[in-house]
Amino acid sequence: MIWLLCVSSLLLSGQEQDSVAARLNFFEFSPTYHQGRLTSALVFAGTAYTAFSVGLYNSWYKNYPQGKFHLFNDAAEWNQMDKGGHVFSGYFQSLFCYRGARWTGISENKAITMGLLCGALFQSTIEVMDGFSTEWGFSLTDMAANTAGLAVFYAQQRLWQEQRITLKESTWPISYAAIPIMSTDGLYQTTLKSRTDKLFGKSGLTRALKDYNVQTYWASFNVHSLLGKGNGWPAWLNVAVGYGAGNLYGGFKNNWELDGISYDYPEAKRYRQFYLALDYDLRKLGMKNALLRTLCQVLNIYKFPAPALEYNTLEGFKLHLLIR
């Protein structure tokens, strides 16, 4: 919180408050710097960061041993699904922080800087926690993915003053069956459900965060804005490309140890998924109500079901009337 206040004071030097902003609709950007809104935004940001940090620690790191800060090369883990998550998180966190800064009346350039700083802070927190966890470590490739997400936001905002290519996520829960899995010495048995419960957790929230089998990451292109003026493409209809993976029950391979017993599940072939799909740009629906427009901005980072063509490395091509 102190860090945010210091940076904000530096960025906002020389700006003047306009009392007219106080009479704006709450959900509209202020045309000029507004001190009251800045205070509210900083309190919200500090609260969100604290909740994020505490929640992340309790859901992800609390039950694992801690040690000295160290590096870890996880570039080949999880079929790079975790890297997609880092790119996506860096993107939407910087975008939301930018919009929060613009809401206070901060100038475009300074709001972009605030977006980058906040996005970097949130993502770097994860990497530092990883660095002290004996199960993981500080990952340079994760930091590169975080930076890529920030760069996608930054480049578009500088070039177009809008986000014509939106990074999105979709997720849908999987019910894992109690398929028996024998230990490598043939003396013990566990189940796929037991493995996934321990690996991904049992609650919907932890599974949404940890289970890379249920996640897909997307780059959604607003064709109308990319084609330029005068085209007849619907402003709300996007084309998206996506990436997912399946049968991931370990970071590098589908084998693991439980209570000193080794298990291997080679029957589950790990695979990658590539998608080409239609998508909806909720920002372009023409909502006149300021609250609804804000909700559309927030929900637009989620990829809603739509027709899609899939290619996966296990079964080849598939056509989906609705991909989730």
Phi and psi restraints in degrees (value plus and minus 20) as a CYANA .aco file:
   2 ILE   PHI     -82.0   -42.0
   2 ILE   PSI     -60.9   -20.9
   3 TRP   PHI     -78.8   -38.8
   3 TRP   PSI     -64.4   -24.4
   4 LEU   PHI     -84.4   -44.4
   4 LEU   PSI     -61.9   -21.9
   5 LEU   PHI     -82.9   -42.9
   5 LEU   PSI     -62.0   -22.0
   6 CYS   PHI     -84.6   -44.6
   6 CYS   PSI     -66.8   -26.8
   7 VAL   PHI     -83.4   -43.4
   7 VAL   PSI     -62.4   -22.4
   8 SER   PHI     -82.5   -42.5
   8 SER   PSI     -62.3   -22.3
   9 SER   PHI     -80.3   -40.3
   9 SER   PSI     -59.8   -19.8
  10 LEU   PHI     -86.7   -46.7
  10 LEU   PSI     -63.9   -23.9
  11 LEU   PHI     -90.4   -50.4
  11 LEU   PSI     -51.4   -11.4
  12 LEU   PHI    -114.1   -74.1
  12 LEU   PSI     -16.8    23.2
  13 SER   PHI     -80.8   -40.8
  13 SER   PSI     113.7   153.7
  14 GLY   PHI      72.4   112.4
  14 GLY   PSI     -24.8    15.2
  15 GLN   PHI    -111.9   -71.9
  15 GLN   PSI     133.1   173.1
  16 GLU   PHI    -137.8   -97.8
  16 GLU   PSI     126.5   166.5
  17 GLN   PHI    -105.2   -65.2
  17 GLN   PSI     122.5   162.5
  18 ASP   PHI    -137.1   -97.1
  18 ASP   PSI     101.3   141.3
  19 SER   PHI     -86.4   -46.4
  19 SER   PSI     -38.5     1.5
  20 VAL   PHI     -79.8   -39.8
  20 VAL   PSI     -53.1   -13.1
  21 ALA   PHI     -80.5   -40.5
  21 ALA   PSI     -48.2    -8.2
  22 ALA   PHI     -84.9   -44.9
  22 ALA   PSI     -41.3    -1.3
  23 ARG   PHI    -115.9   -75.9
  23 ARG   PSI     -12.7    27.3
  24 LEU   PHI     -93.3   -53.3
  24 LEU   PSI     138.8   178.8
  25 ASN   PHI     -79.9   -39.9
  25 ASN   PSI     118.2   158.2
  26 PHE   PHI     -75.3   -35.3
  26 PHE   PSI     -54.6   -14.6
  27 PHE   PHI    -111.4   -71.4
  27 PHE   PSI     -18.1    21.9
  28 GLU   PHI    -113.1   -73.1
  28 GLU   PSI     129.8   169.8
  29 PHE   PHI     -85.0   -45.0
  29 PHE   PSI     122.9   162.9
  30 SER   PHI    -100.1   -60.1
  30 SER   PSI     115.1   155.1
  31 PRO   PHI     -92.6   -52.6
  31 PRO   PSI     -38.2     1.8
  32 THR   PHI    -157.5  -117.5
  32 THR   PSI     143.5   183.5
  33 TYR   PHI     -79.3   -39.3
  33 TYR   PSI     111.7   151.7
  34 HIS   PHI    -148.3  -108.3
  34 HIS   PSI      91.9   131.9
  35 GLN   PHI     -81.5   -41.5
  35 GLN   PSI     -61.1   -21.1
  36 GLY   PHI     -81.3   -41.3
  36 GLY   PSI     -61.9   -21.9
  37 ARG   PHI     -87.7   -47.7
  37 ARG   PSI     -57.1   -17.1
  38 LEU   PHI     -81.9   -41.9
  38 LEU   PSI     -64.6   -24.6
  39 THR   PHI     -79.7   -39.7
  39 THR   PSI     -65.5   -25.5
  40 SER   PHI     -81.3   -41.3
  40 SER   PSI     -61.7   -21.7
  41 ALA   PHI     -85.1   -45.1
  41 ALA   PSI     -59.9   -19.9
  42 LEU   PHI     -87.7   -47.7
  42 LEU   PSI     -59.9   -19.9
  43 VAL   PHI     -83.1   -43.1
  43 VAL   PSI     -63.7   -23.7
  44 PHE   PHI     -83.8   -43.8
  44 PHE   PSI     -65.0   -25.0
  45 ALA   PHI     -82.4   -42.4
  45 ALA   PSI     -63.2   -23.2
  46 GLY   PHI     -84.1   -44.1
  46 GLY   PSI     -60.9   -20.9
  47 THR   PHI     -86.0   -46.0
  47 THR   PSI     -63.9   -23.9
  48 ALA   PHI     -83.4   -43.4
  48 ALA   PSI     -61.4   -21.4
  49 TYR   PHI     -85.6   -45.6
  49 TYR   PSI     -61.6   -21.6
  50 THR   PHI     -84.0   -44.0
  50 THR   PSI     -66.1   -26.1
  51 ALA   PHI     -83.2   -43.2
  51 ALA   PSI     -60.8   -20.8
  52 PHE   PHI     -80.6   -40.6
  52 PHE   PSI     -67.8   -27.8
  53 SER   PHI     -85.6   -45.6
  53 SER   PSI     -66.5   -26.5
  54 VAL   PHI     -86.2   -46.2
  54 VAL   PSI     -65.1   -25.1
  55 GLY   PHI     -83.4   -43.4
  55 GLY   PSI     -60.8   -20.8
  56 LEU   PHI     -84.2   -44.2
  56 LEU   PSI     -64.8   -24.8
  57 TYR   PHI     -81.2   -41.2
  57 TYR   PSI     -65.1   -25.1
  58 ASN   PHI     -92.2   -52.2
  58 ASN   PSI     -52.4   -12.4
  59 SER   PHI    -107.1   -67.1
  59 SER   PSI     -40.9    -0.9
  60 TRP   PHI    -141.3  -101.3
  60 TRP   PSI     -60.9   -20.9
  61 TYR   PHI    -128.4   -88.4
  61 TYR   PSI     -42.6    -2.6
  62 LYS   PHI     -76.0   -36.0
  62 LYS   PSI     -59.5   -19.5
  63 ASN   PHI    -110.9   -70.9
  63 ASN   PSI      -8.9    31.1
  64 TYR   PHI    -137.2   -97.2
  64 TYR   PSI     127.3   167.3
  65 PRO   PHI     -86.6   -46.6
  65 PRO   PSI     129.0   169.0
  66 GLN   PHI    -128.8   -88.8
  66 GLN   PSI     134.5   174.5
  67 GLY   PHI    -172.1  -132.1
  67 GLY   PSI    -179.2  -139.2
  68 LYS   PHI     -91.6   -51.6
  68 LYS   PSI     133.1   173.1
  69 PHE   PHI     -83.5   -43.5
  69 PHE   PSI     112.7   152.7
  70 HIS   PHI    -172.8  -132.8
  70 HIS   PSI     143.8   183.8
  71 LEU   PHI    -113.9   -73.9
  71 LEU   PSI     137.9   177.9
  72 PHE   PHI    -170.3  -130.3
  72 PHE   PSI     110.5   150.5
  73 ASN   PHI    -113.1   -73.1
  73 ASN   PSI      82.0   122.0
  74 ASP   PHI    -133.8   -93.8
  74 ASP   PSI       6.6    46.6
  75 ALA   PHI     -79.2   -39.2
  75 ALA   PSI     -50.9   -10.9
  76 ALA   PHI    -116.6   -76.6
  76 ALA   PSI     -17.0    23.0
  77 GLU   PHI     -94.4   -54.4
  77 GLU   PSI     130.5   170.5
  78 TRP   PHI      32.9    72.9
  78 TRP   PSI       9.8    49.8
  79 ASN   PHI      33.2    73.2
  79 ASN   PSI      10.6    50.6
  80 GLN   PHI      45.7    85.7
  80 GLN   PSI      -4.8    35.2
  81 MET   PHI     -83.6   -43.6
  81 MET   PSI     -56.4   -16.4
  82 ASP   PHI     -84.2   -44.2
  82 ASP   PSI     -51.3   -11.3
  83 LYS   PHI     -88.3   -48.3
  83 LYS   PSI     -58.4   -18.4
  84 GLY   PHI     -80.1   -40.1
  84 GLY   PSI     -59.2   -19.2
  85 GLY   PHI     -84.7   -44.7
  85 GLY   PSI     -56.7   -16.7
  86 HIS   PHI     -89.1   -49.1
  86 HIS   PSI     -62.2   -22.2
  87 VAL   PHI     -80.5   -40.5
  87 VAL   PSI     -68.5   -28.5
  88 PHE   PHI     -80.5   -40.5
  88 PHE   PSI     -67.0   -27.0
  89 SER   PHI     -84.2   -44.2
  89 SER   PSI     -64.5   -24.5
  90 GLY   PHI     -79.9   -39.9
  90 GLY   PSI     -57.6   -17.6
  91 TYR   PHI     -86.5   -46.5
  91 TYR   PSI     -77.0   -37.0
  92 PHE   PHI     -91.7   -51.7
  92 PHE   PSI     -49.0    -9.0
  93 GLN   PHI     -87.7   -47.7
  93 GLN   PSI     -61.2   -21.2
  94 SER   PHI     -88.1   -48.1
  94 SER   PSI     -57.3   -17.3
  95 LEU   PHI     -84.3   -44.3
  95 LEU   PSI     -65.8   -25.8
  96 PHE   PHI     -87.9   -47.9
  96 PHE   PSI     -58.6   -18.6
  97 CYS   PHI     -85.9   -45.9
  97 CYS   PSI     -58.3   -18.3
  98 TYR   PHI     -79.6   -39.6
  98 TYR   PSI     -67.7   -27.7
  99 ARG   PHI     -84.3   -44.3
  99 ARG   PSI     -56.3   -16.3
 100 GLY   PHI     -83.2   -43.2
 100 GLY   PSI     -59.1   -19.1
 101 ALA   PHI     -87.3   -47.3
 101 ALA   PSI     -60.4   -20.4
 102 ARG   PHI     -85.9   -45.9
 102 ARG   PSI     -52.1   -12.1
 103 TRP   PHI     -80.4   -40.4
 103 TRP   PSI     -51.6   -11.6
 104 THR   PHI    -101.8   -61.8
 104 THR   PSI     -25.7    14.3
 105 GLY   PHI      73.8   113.8
 105 GLY   PSI     -13.8    26.2
 106 ILE   PHI     -85.7   -45.7
 106 ILE   PSI     126.5   166.5
 107 SER   PHI     -82.9   -42.9
 107 SER   PSI     140.2   180.2
 108 GLU   PHI     -75.5   -35.5
 108 GLU   PSI     -70.0   -30.0
 109 ASN   PHI     -82.2   -42.2
 109 ASN   PSI     -64.2   -24.2
 110 LYS   PHI     -90.6   -50.6
 110 LYS   PSI     -52.6   -12.6
 111 ALA   PHI     -86.8   -46.8
 111 ALA   PSI     -58.3   -18.3
 112 ILE   PHI     -81.6   -41.6
 112 ILE   PSI     -64.6   -24.6
 113 THR   PHI     -81.1   -41.1
 113 THR   PSI     -64.0   -24.0
 114 MET   PHI     -82.2   -42.2
 114 MET   PSI     -59.3   -19.3
 115 GLY   PHI     -81.0   -41.0
 115 GLY   PSI     -64.7   -24.7
 116 LEU   PHI     -84.1   -44.1
 116 LEU   PSI     -64.2   -24.2
 117 LEU   PHI     -84.2   -44.2
 117 LEU   PSI     -63.3   -23.3
 118 CYS   PHI     -87.6   -47.6
 118 CYS   PSI     -63.7   -23.7
 119 GLY   PHI     -79.8   -39.8
 119 GLY   PSI     -62.4   -22.4
 120 ALA   PHI     -85.4   -45.4
 120 ALA   PSI     -58.0   -18.0
 121 LEU   PHI     -83.9   -43.9
 121 LEU   PSI     -68.8   -28.8
 122 PHE   PHI     -80.5   -40.5
 122 PHE   PSI     -66.0   -26.0
 123 GLN   PHI     -92.5   -52.5
 123 GLN   PSI     -56.3   -16.3
 124 SER   PHI     -86.1   -46.1
 124 SER   PSI     -50.1   -10.1
 125 THR   PHI     -79.0   -39.0
 125 THR   PSI     -62.5   -22.5
 126 ILE   PHI     -81.5   -41.5
 126 ILE   PSI     -65.0   -25.0
 127 GLU   PHI     -85.4   -45.4
 127 GLU   PSI     -57.2   -17.2
 128 VAL   PHI     -86.3   -46.3
 128 VAL   PSI     -62.9   -22.9
 129 MET   PHI     -81.2   -41.2
 129 MET   PSI     -61.3   -21.3
 130 ASP   PHI     -78.6   -38.6
 130 ASP   PSI     -60.4   -20.4
 131 GLY   PHI     -82.1   -42.1
 131 GLY   PSI     -47.6    -7.6
 132 PHE   PHI    -117.3   -77.3
 132 PHE   PSI     -21.6    18.4
 133 SER   PHI    -113.1   -73.1
 133 SER   PSI     110.1   150.1
 134 THR   PHI     -89.8   -49.8
 134 THR   PSI     -39.0     1.0
 135 GLU   PHI     -97.4   -57.4
 135 GLU   PSI     -43.8    -3.8
 136 TRP   PHI    -149.6  -109.6
 136 TRP   PSI    -155.8  -115.8
 137 GLY   PHI     145.6   185.6
 137 GLY   PSI     148.3   188.3
 138 PHE   PHI     -89.4   -49.4
 138 PHE   PSI     101.0   141.0
 139 SER   PHI    -126.6   -86.6
 139 SER   PSI     100.5   140.5
 140 LEU   PHI     -88.3   -48.3
 140 LEU   PSI     -53.3   -13.3
 141 THR   PHI     -91.4   -51.4
 141 THR   PSI     -52.0   -12.0
 142 ASP   PHI     -84.2   -44.2
 142 ASP   PSI     -62.4   -22.4
 143 MET   PHI     -83.6   -43.6
 143 MET   PSI     -56.8   -16.8
 144 ALA   PHI     -84.7   -44.7
 144 ALA   PSI     -59.8   -19.8
 145 ALA   PHI     -86.7   -46.7
 145 ALA   PSI     -61.1   -21.1
 146 ASN   PHI     -77.3   -37.3
 146 ASN   PSI     -65.6   -25.6
 147 THR   PHI     -83.5   -43.5
 147 THR   PSI     -57.4   -17.4
 148 ALA   PHI     -82.6   -42.6
 148 ALA   PSI     -60.8   -20.8
 149 GLY   PHI     -83.3   -43.3
 149 GLY   PSI     -63.4   -23.4
 150 LEU   PHI     -81.6   -41.6
 150 LEU   PSI     -59.0   -19.0
 151 ALA   PHI     -87.3   -47.3
 151 ALA   PSI     -57.1   -17.1
 152 VAL   PHI     -81.4   -41.4
 152 VAL   PSI     -63.2   -23.2
 153 PHE   PHI     -83.3   -43.3
 153 PHE   PSI     -70.7   -30.7
 154 TYR   PHI     -82.1   -42.1
 154 TYR   PSI     -67.8   -27.8
 155 ALA   PHI     -81.9   -41.9
 155 ALA   PSI     -61.8   -21.8
 156 GLN   PHI     -90.0   -50.0
 156 GLN   PSI     -60.0   -20.0
 157 GLN   PHI     -86.5   -46.5
 157 GLN   PSI     -56.3   -16.3
 158 ARG   PHI     -92.0   -52.0
 158 ARG   PSI     -62.9   -22.9
 159 LEU   PHI     -96.9   -56.9
 159 LEU   PSI     -64.9   -24.9
 160 TRP   PHI    -135.8   -95.8
 160 TRP   PSI     -29.9    10.1
 161 GLN   PHI      39.3    79.3
 161 GLN   PSI       4.5    44.5
 162 GLU   PHI    -183.1  -143.1
 162 GLU   PSI     147.6   187.6
 163 GLN   PHI    -122.0   -82.0
 163 GLN   PSI      76.8   116.8
 164 ARG   PHI    -104.9   -64.9
 164 ARG   PSI     -39.3     0.7
 165 ILE   PHI    -140.3  -100.3
 165 ILE   PSI      90.6   130.6
 166 THR   PHI    -122.5   -82.5
 166 THR   PSI     110.0   150.0
 167 LEU   PHI    -105.1   -65.1
 167 LEU   PSI     113.0   153.0
 168 LYS   PHI    -155.3  -115.3
 168 LYS   PSI     147.1   187.1
 169 GLU   PHI    -152.3  -112.3
 169 GLU   PSI     126.4   166.4
 170 SER   PHI    -149.6  -109.6
 170 SER   PSI     128.1   168.1
 171 THR   PHI    -168.7  -128.7
 171 THR   PSI     123.9   163.9
 172 TRP   PHI    -165.6  -125.6
 172 TRP   PSI     109.0   149.0
 173 PRO   PHI     -86.7   -46.7
 173 PRO   PSI     131.1   171.1
 174 ILE   PHI    -138.3   -98.3
 174 ILE   PSI     116.4   156.4
 175 SER   PHI    -115.5   -75.5
 175 SER   PSI      92.8   132.8
 176 TYR   PHI    -105.7   -65.7
 176 TYR   PSI     112.9   152.9
 177 ALA   PHI     -98.4   -58.4
 177 ALA   PSI     139.8   179.8
 178 ALA   PHI    -103.2   -63.2
 178 ALA   PSI      36.8    76.8
 179 ILE   PHI     -91.1   -51.1
 179 ILE   PSI     107.2   147.2
 180 PRO   PHI     -90.1   -50.1
 180 PRO   PSI     118.4   158.4
 181 ILE   PHI    -149.8  -109.8
 181 ILE   PSI     102.3   142.3
 182 MET   PHI    -105.2   -65.2
 182 MET   PSI     129.1   169.1
 183 SER   PHI     -89.3   -49.3
 183 SER   PSI     140.4   180.4
 184 THR   PHI     -84.1   -44.1
 184 THR   PSI     -44.3    -4.3
 185 ASP   PHI    -111.6   -71.6
 185 ASP   PSI     -20.3    19.7
 186 GLY   PHI      55.4    95.4
 186 GLY   PSI     -10.3    29.7
 187 LEU   PHI    -119.9   -79.9
 187 LEU   PSI     -39.4     0.6
 188 TYR   PHI    -149.3  -109.3
 188 TYR   PSI     144.8   184.8
 189 GLN   PHI    -162.8  -122.8
 189 GLN   PSI     121.6   161.6
 190 THR   PHI    -152.2  -112.2
 190 THR   PSI    -190.0  -150.0
 191 THR   PHI    -151.8  -111.8
 191 THR   PSI     139.3   179.3
 192 LEU   PHI     -81.6   -41.6
 192 LEU   PSI     -58.1   -18.1
 193 LYS   PHI     -83.1   -43.1
 193 LYS   PSI     -62.0   -22.0
 194 SER   PHI     -83.4   -43.4
 194 SER   PSI     -60.2   -20.2
 195 ARG   PHI     -83.7   -43.7
 195 ARG   PSI     -66.4   -26.4
 196 THR   PHI     -91.7   -51.7
 196 THR   PSI     -52.8   -12.8
 197 ASP   PHI     -82.7   -42.7
 197 ASP   PSI     -61.1   -21.1
 198 LYS   PHI     -94.2   -54.2
 198 LYS   PSI     -58.2   -18.2
 199 LEU   PHI     -97.0   -57.0
 199 LEU   PSI     -63.5   -23.5
 200 PHE   PHI    -127.2   -87.2
 200 PHE   PSI     -29.6    10.4
 201 GLY   PHI      67.3   107.3
 201 GLY   PSI     152.7   192.7
 202 LYS   PHI    -126.3   -86.3
 202 LYS   PSI     -44.6    -4.6
 203 SER   PHI     -99.8   -59.8
 203 SER   PSI     137.2   177.2
 204 GLY   PHI     -81.8   -41.8
 204 GLY   PSI     -56.1   -16.1
 205 LEU   PHI     -87.7   -47.7
 205 LEU   PSI     -69.2   -29.2
 206 THR   PHI     -85.5   -45.5
 206 THR   PSI     -55.1   -15.1
 207 ARG   PHI     -87.9   -47.9
 207 ARG   PSI     -58.6   -18.6
 208 ALA   PHI     -82.8   -42.8
 208 ALA   PSI     -53.1   -13.1
 209 LEU   PHI    -100.5   -60.5
 209 LEU   PSI     -59.6   -19.6
 210 LYS   PHI    -122.2   -82.2
 210 LYS   PSI     -48.6    -8.6
 211 ASP   PHI    -105.0   -65.0
 211 ASP   PSI      80.1   120.1
 212 TYR   PHI     -93.3   -53.3
 212 TYR   PSI     -31.6     8.4
 213 ASN   PHI     -91.4   -51.4
 213 ASN   PSI     -39.7     0.3
 214 VAL   PHI    -126.3   -86.3
 214 VAL   PSI     -19.8    20.2
 215 GLN   PHI    -123.2   -83.2
 215 GLN   PSI     125.3   165.3
 216 THR   PHI    -155.1  -115.1
 216 THR   PSI     117.1   157.1
 217 TYR   PHI    -131.9   -91.9
 217 TYR   PSI     119.1   159.1
 218 TRP   PHI    -149.5  -109.5
 218 TRP   PSI     129.8   169.8
 219 ALA   PHI    -134.7   -94.7
 219 ALA   PSI      93.7   133.7
 220 SER   PHI    -125.7   -85.7
 220 SER   PSI      99.1   139.1
 221 PHE   PHI    -118.3   -78.3
 221 PHE   PSI     103.4   143.4
 222 ASN   PHI    -102.0   -62.0
 222 ASN   PSI      75.4   115.4
 223 VAL   PHI     -80.3   -40.3
 223 VAL   PSI     -59.4   -19.4
 224 HIS   PHI     -78.1   -38.1
 224 HIS   PSI     -66.6   -26.6
 225 SER   PHI     -93.3   -53.3
 225 SER   PSI     -50.2   -10.2
 226 LEU   PHI     -95.1   -55.1
 226 LEU   PSI     -48.6    -8.6
 227 LEU   PHI     -96.5   -56.5
 227 LEU   PSI     -43.3    -3.3
 228 GLY   PHI      76.0   116.0
 228 GLY   PSI    -196.8  -156.8
 229 LYS   PHI     -87.2   -47.2
 229 LYS   PSI     128.0   168.0
 230 GLY   PHI      66.5   106.5
 230 GLY   PSI     -22.3    17.7
 231 ASN   PHI    -103.3   -63.3
 231 ASN   PSI     136.7   176.7
 232 GLY   PHI    -117.5   -77.5
 232 GLY   PSI     -10.7    29.3
 233 TRP   PHI     -90.5   -50.5
 233 TRP   PSI     112.7   152.7
 234 PRO   PHI     -77.9   -37.9
 234 PRO   PSI     110.8   150.8
 235 ALA   PHI     -83.6   -43.6
 235 ALA   PSI     -45.9    -5.9
 236 TRP   PHI    -111.0   -71.0
 236 TRP   PSI     -26.6    13.4
 237 LEU   PHI    -122.1   -82.1
 237 LEU   PSI      94.2   134.2
 238 ASN   PHI    -123.3   -83.3
 238 ASN   PSI     145.2   185.2
 239 VAL   PHI    -138.7   -98.7
 239 VAL   PSI     110.2   150.2
 240 ALA   PHI    -144.3  -104.3
 240 ALA   PSI     126.0   166.0
 241 VAL   PHI    -134.3   -94.3
 241 VAL   PSI     119.7   159.7
 242 GLY   PHI    -153.3  -113.3
 242 GLY   PSI     142.0   182.0
 243 TYR   PHI    -157.7  -117.7
 243 TYR   PSI     113.8   153.8
 244 GLY   PHI    -165.4  -125.4
 244 GLY   PSI    -195.6  -155.6
 245 ALA   PHI    -175.8  -135.8
 245 ALA   PSI     143.9   183.9
 246 GLY   PHI    -165.9  -125.9
 246 GLY   PSI     145.1   185.1
 247 ASN   PHI      37.7    77.7
 247 ASN   PSI      22.9    62.9
 248 LEU   PHI    -121.9   -81.9
 248 LEU   PSI      87.4   127.4
 249 TYR   PHI    -142.6  -102.6
 249 TYR   PSI      -5.8    34.2
 250 GLY   PHI    -185.2  -145.2
 250 GLY   PSI     139.9   179.9
 251 GLY   PHI     -81.2   -41.2
 251 GLY   PSI     -70.9   -30.9
 252 PHE   PHI    -126.0   -86.0
 252 PHE   PSI     -57.9   -17.9
 253 LYS   PHI    -162.3  -122.3
 253 LYS   PSI     147.9   187.9
 254 ASN   PHI    -108.1   -68.1
 254 ASN   PSI      37.7    77.7
 255 ASN   PHI    -159.4  -119.4
 255 ASN   PSI     135.7   175.7
 256 TRP   PHI    -183.1  -143.1
 256 TRP   PSI     151.1   191.1
 257 GLU   PHI    -138.4   -98.4
 257 GLU   PSI     119.7   159.7
 258 LEU   PHI    -156.5  -116.5
 258 LEU   PSI      96.2   136.2
 259 ASP   PHI      34.9    74.9
 259 ASP   PSI      20.5    60.5
 260 GLY   PHI      58.7    98.7
 260 GLY   PSI     -15.9    24.1
 261 ILE   PHI    -127.2   -87.2
 261 ILE   PSI     112.2   152.2
 262 SER   PHI    -111.6   -71.6
 262 SER   PSI     116.2   156.2
 263 TYR   PHI    -145.8  -105.8
 263 TYR   PSI     131.8   171.8
 264 ASP   PHI    -161.1  -121.1
 264 ASP   PSI     116.3   156.3
 265 TYR   PHI    -150.6  -110.6
 265 TYR   PSI      47.5    87.5
 266 PRO   PHI     -90.5   -50.5
 266 PRO   PSI     -36.2     3.8
 267 GLU   PHI     -83.9   -43.9
 267 GLU   PSI     -47.1    -7.1
 268 ALA   PHI    -107.4   -67.4
 268 ALA   PSI      83.7   123.7
 269 LYS   PHI    -101.4   -61.4
 269 LYS   PSI     100.3   140.3
 270 ARG   PHI     -87.4   -47.4
 270 ARG   PSI     120.2   160.2
 271 TYR   PHI    -166.0  -126.0
 271 TYR   PSI     143.8   183.8
 272 ARG   PHI    -132.1   -92.1
 272 ARG   PSI     132.2   172.2
 273 GLN   PHI    -145.9  -105.9
 273 GLN   PSI     116.7   156.7
 274 PHE   PHI    -146.9  -106.9
 274 PHE   PSI     115.8   155.8
 275 TYR   PHI    -147.5  -107.5
 275 TYR   PSI     128.7   168.7
 276 LEU   PHI    -148.1  -108.1
 276 LEU   PSI      99.5   139.5
 277 ALA   PHI    -163.2  -123.2
 277 ALA   PSI     139.8   179.8
 278 LEU   PHI    -100.0   -60.0
 278 LEU   PSI     138.2   178.2
 279 ASP   PHI    -172.0  -132.0
 279 ASP   PSI     148.3   188.3
 280 TYR   PHI    -137.1   -97.1
 280 TYR   PSI     112.5   152.5
 281 ASP   PHI    -118.2   -78.2
 281 ASP   PSI      78.5   118.5
 282 LEU   PHI     -84.2   -44.2
 282 LEU   PSI     -42.2    -2.2
 283 ARG   PHI     -88.5   -48.5
 283 ARG   PSI     -40.6    -0.6
 284 LYS   PHI    -121.4   -81.4
 284 LYS   PSI      -3.5    36.5
 285 LEU   PHI    -100.5   -60.5
 285 LEU   PSI     -26.2    13.8
 286 GLY   PHI      56.4    96.4
 286 GLY   PSI       9.6    49.6
 287 MET   PHI     -84.2   -44.2
 287 MET   PSI     109.9   149.9
 288 LYS   PHI    -109.9   -69.9
 288 LYS   PSI     -45.6    -5.6
 289 ASN   PHI     -97.1   -57.1
 289 ASN   PSI     110.0   150.0
 290 ALA   PHI     -83.8   -43.8
 290 ALA   PSI     -57.8   -17.8
 291 LEU   PHI     -84.2   -44.2
 291 LEU   PSI     -64.5   -24.5
 292 LEU   PHI     -85.4   -45.4
 292 LEU   PSI     -57.8   -17.8
 293 ARG   PHI     -82.4   -42.4
 293 ARG   PSI     -60.2   -20.2
 294 THR   PHI     -85.8   -45.8
 294 THR   PSI     -62.5   -22.5
 295 LEU   PHI     -81.1   -41.1
 295 LEU   PSI     -59.8   -19.8
 296 CYS   PHI     -84.2   -44.2
 296 CYS   PSI     -57.9   -17.9
 297 GLN   PHI     -81.6   -41.6
 297 GLN   PSI     -62.7   -22.7
 298 VAL   PHI     -89.6   -49.6
 298 VAL   PSI     -67.6   -27.6
 299 LEU   PHI     -92.4   -52.4
 299 LEU   PSI     -33.1     6.9
 300 ASN   PHI     -90.8   -50.8
 300 ASN   PSI     -28.4    11.6
 301 ILE   PHI    -104.7   -64.7
 301 ILE   PSI     -23.4    16.6
 302 TYR   PHI    -122.9   -82.9
 302 TYR   PSI     113.6   153.6
 303 LYS   PHI    -107.6   -67.6
 303 LYS   PSI      92.7   132.7
 304 PHE   PHI    -104.5   -64.5
 304 PHE   PSI     137.7   177.7
 305 PRO   PHI     -77.2   -37.2
 305 PRO   PSI     118.9   158.9
 306 ALA   PHI    -181.9  -141.9
 306 ALA   PSI     142.8   182.8
 307 PRO   PHI     -79.1   -39.1
 307 PRO   PSI     124.3   164.3
 308 ALA   PHI    -175.2  -135.2
 308 ALA   PSI     132.7   172.7
 309 LEU   PHI    -128.4   -88.4
 309 LEU   PSI     107.6   147.6
 310 GLU   PHI    -134.8   -94.8
 310 GLU   PSI     121.2   161.2
 311 TYR   PHI    -144.6  -104.6
 311 TYR   PSI     104.8   144.8
 312 ASN   PHI    -145.3  -105.3
 312 ASN   PSI     134.1   174.1
 313 THR   PHI     -97.4   -57.4
 313 THR   PSI     -19.2    20.8
 314 LEU   PHI    -122.4   -82.4
 314 LEU   PSI     -61.3   -21.3
 315 GLU   PHI    -143.1  -103.1
 315 GLU   PSI     -23.6    16.4
 316 GLY   PHI      64.6   104.6
 316 GLY   PSI    -161.0  -121.0
 317 PHE   PHI    -104.8   -64.8
 317 PHE   PSI     125.4   165.4
 318 LYS   PHI    -161.6  -121.6
 318 LYS   PSI     126.0   166.0
 319 LEU   PHI    -132.0   -92.0
 319 LEU   PSI     108.3   148.3
 320 HIS   PHI    -135.7   -95.7
 320 HIS   PSI     108.2   148.2
 321 LEU   PHI     -88.9   -48.9
 321 LEU   PSI     -55.2   -15.2
 322 LEU   PHI    -161.5  -121.5
 322 LEU   PSI      93.6   133.6
 323 ILE   PHI    -114.1   -74.1
 323 ILE   PSI     113.7   153.7
